[in-house]
Amino acid sequence: MTPKIIHQTWKSTEIPPRWQRFRDAWKKFHPGWEFRLWTDEDNRRLVERDYTAFLQLYDSYAYPVQKADFARILYLHKFGGVYADLDLEPLRPLDGIIDQPHLILGEEKEGMGKSLNRCDFIINAFMASPKGHPFWEMLLERLRVTFRHKRLLQSKGHYIIQTVIFELDKLARDYQQTHQDITIYPYEVFYPLSWHEACSELERSKAVEMSYTIHHFDTTWFSGGMMLMKKLRRRLNI
């Protein structure tokens, strides 16, 4: 089963005040759970200590958001539990939905999928799994292979953009075709609001009725990801 641990990450232990109320809400809804806040320093130490084979890959990421995306894979692989972005607001306890030996992911409403001319894109603002779930090992290996391919292309004068979240979406779709231990929930469950709707009180009131969380798409946290998406769109000519 998924351990009752909630992992979150920020560059330091000083969380911006605008997010503290969400963190307090996680604790209110989940008494008795363990809460871990990982800093940038903690993340690199985790890679260096327990995932040495991936240290070069980790250090190759140009943006802090990429490093954070990679680190959250390691939290769930090594410890299991729930990962939640700091700008993810909980609406109710998770106890019922995680009471299964499954990897849990969710699709978002528009957002990144719309940016790539797709819809229902799987993002990593909320993820949950038992410790050592095989999906994470497969994702880590795919990222390592992609990294090697990237270096080969760069040596030949080519350039590609690699994002952890893009590989997550692709692998999750493939994995679901052949495995029963994964549940991908529709956007209504974890990401009921699009980027444009997240600040609307009317849309929020609708979401509260059936969702577990609301993603607020904080611009400070997400700016690095948006820069990556713009570059990715240019490379894909979309």
Buried (B, 14 or more C-beta within 10 A) or exposed (E): EBBBBBBBBBEEEEBEEEBEEBBEBBEEBBEEBEBBBBBBEBBBEBBEEEBEEBEEBBEEBEBEBBBBBBBBBBBBBBBBBBBBBBBBBBBEBBEEBBEBEBBBBBBBBBBBBBBBEEBBBBBBBBBBBBBEBBBBEBBBEBBBEBBEEBEEEEEEEEEEBBBBBBBBBEBBEEBBEEEEBBBBBEBBBBBBBBBEBBEEEEBBEBBEEEBBBBBBBBEEBBEBBBEBBEEBBEEEEE
